[in-house]
Amino acid sequence: MFQKILIANRGEIALRIQRACRELGIPTVAVHSTADADAMHVRLADESVCIGPPSARESYLNAASILSAATITGADAIHPGYGFLSENADFAEMVEAHGLAFIGPSPAHIRMMGDKIEAKSAMAALGVPLVPGSDGAVTDLDAARRIAAAIGYPVLVKAAAGGGGRGMKVANDADEIEEAWRTARTEARAAFGNDAVYLEKYLDRPRHVELQVLADGRGQVVHFGERDCSLQRRHQKLVEEAGSPALSAAERDALGARATSALAKLGYRNAGTLEFLYQDGQFAFIEMNTRLQVEHPVTEMVCGIDLVREQIRLAAGQELGYGQSDIRFSGHAIECRVTAEDPETFMPTPGRVTAFHPPGGLGVRVDSALYAGYRVPPHYDSLVAKLIVHAPTRDQAIARLRRALAEFVVVGIKTTLPLHQRIVEDVGFQRGDYTIHWLERFVAGH
């Protein structure tokens, strides 16, 4: 097992990793920018190192500074969390080249799955179903027109190196394909330094369903069920559930068997999440995240498995040690992402938190790095807390979520807590009757 782990991240996920390390008896090193000198993950770490000024590019994305911090503190492993450098294959290679363990998949698999075109090709070859679309990058407008006509409108033009909705445009008919293709390429080049795009059939009412897996690199792969992440605004998830209100246990088992078989053949190791669109009883693979997901707590709540602890064990070379039949699913869990944003305009609201009172009680979990007196900086993602509830049934989980949201107090900055309170009272949400387009319409209607 590792002697010391450097956590190359900040905020609630840095705290989450610290807690898993502490339970394993492993000391931690926190890295931080000058803007995060008073952050909770810095206060609670065994050691801390300042790695640069507030800009993420000069701190949390500064691979040289992070590796230097690991060297001077004697860390023998680095956990990247999510975001920042977590899916950067070059960084993972640098970590390993310095004789450190990267707590995540191999650089080769990170690189493969980071290119959406290569990822789809690899999964198709392993028998995983895809959304109808182009076989690879679409490099000229005439080809885009031909492929779109063959697929059938509407179509989605997507960045090969994309994520978070950037470099993604819908063309509803032949008159819109040129603007969608050119705009997606421009956004992709600006956001990712890569203007490669591909085309997919645009599904009109799909759900976004993802499957959590763990693998030991020796051919042993298990899944921990599905999460429904369909409640999104501008391709950013706001609410997640485990399991999906739309799936049966048989559908879950079939999807899990196909996905774990594919990853076993790849020799995948550590944690990963395969993302699918689900419509009319059919699944279609869209991408794989080779890291821990923001919404991993809902899976932990229904399975009773500490996914971060498992990541650390697997990175240390330990075997998985259990099979699919050992995974038990219990009850239902829902997560609300609470952000420092105006709940009406969604404009960021950094500033000083003057009071913070998280909810509690049976089946309630809050992952947050907030505290009274903390100043939320303007330099990073606006996520400030995750409220997770668990109960025997979905209806009971919703009742518990309603109660927990009413108890949750954040004073000094505006947050999206009022939006989550509106969502939980909506009949469509309560019925589980929603698609990836539902939340946009819900927000527009309020």
C-alpha positions, 0 to 999 in steps of 0.5 A: 500500500502507498506511504503518502498520497498527493491529491492533485485537486481542490474543494469537496473532491479533495476532501473526499479523497482525504477521508478515504486515505485517512481511513486507510491510514495513509498520510495526504499532501494537499496542493493549493493555489494562493486563492485556496490557502484557507480552503478546507482541503488544505486545513485538513491535510497532513501536509500542504504545498502552494503550487501557484497563483489563482489561475488554474492553468498556473496551479491545478493544471501545472503538471511540473508544480504538482510533480515537484510537490510530490517529490519534495513531500515524498509522496509515492502516488497521486490521485487526480480526482475529477476535472483538471488533470484527471483525464490527461494522458500526458500527465499520467505518463509523467507521473509514472515516469517519475516513479509515482503511481497514478491512481487511475487508468493507464495512460493508454486507456485515458488517451483512447477514451479521451478521443471520442472517435477512437473510443466509439470505434474501440467499443463498437469493435467489442460489441457495445452498441453506438448511436448511428453516426459517422465512422470517424472525423468529418473533415469537410463540409460536403462530407458532413452534408452527405453523412447527415443526409444518410443518418437523417436529420436532426444530427448532432455535430460533436467535438472528438476531444469534447466534454461539458457540451463544448463543441456540440451543435445540433443541425435540424435540417440541411439548411443548418448543417453548415453553421453547426459544423463550422461552429462546432469546429471553432469551439472545439479548436478554442476549447481543446486545441483540436477541431476534429468533429464527428456526426451522430443522430440527434435523439429527440427524447433520450435519457442519459444513463451511465454505468459505474465500473471497477477493474483490476487490469487482470481481466476482473471487472465488475459494475455497480449499476447505473446512474440516471443523469438526464437532468442537465442544463446545457449538458451540465448535470444537476441531479443524478439518481441510482438507479434509473427510474426508467430501467429494469433490473434485467436491463441493468444486468444486460447492459452491465454484462456487455460493458464489463465483458468489453472492458475485460477484453481491453485489460482496463484497470481502476475506475471508469464510467461508460455513458449511454443514451437510452431511448425506446429500450435501446442503449447507445454508447456515447463516451467513457470517463476514465476517472471518478465521477462527480456523482459517484456518491449515489452509487456508493449509497446504493452499493455500500462500496467506497469507490475512492478506497477501491481506486487506491487499492487497485492502483496499489496493485491489489486484486479486485477480490470480489465478483459481480455476484457479490455486489448488492443493490439496496434502495434508491439514492439521489444527488443534487449538485449545489453551485454558487450560481444565481438560481434564476440567471445561473450567473456565478456568485463567488463571495464570502459564506457568512453561515453554513448549515448542512442538513443531516439525519438518516440517509443524508450525506453532504459532500462540501468544502464550505464553512462559515467565513470561507470565501468562494473564489471566482477562479474555478468551477462553481460546484460548492456542495453535493447533497445526497440522500438514500432511502429504501424506495424512490418515493421515500428518497424524494421525501427525504430530499425535500426535507434535507433541502429545506434544512440546507442553509448557505448565507452570503452567496446565492446558490442553486438550492431554490432551483433544486427545491422547485425540481423536487416539487415537480410532478414530472420529476416525482414520476421519474418521467424526464429526458435530457431535454426536460430540465431546459424546458423546466427552467425556461418555464419558470 
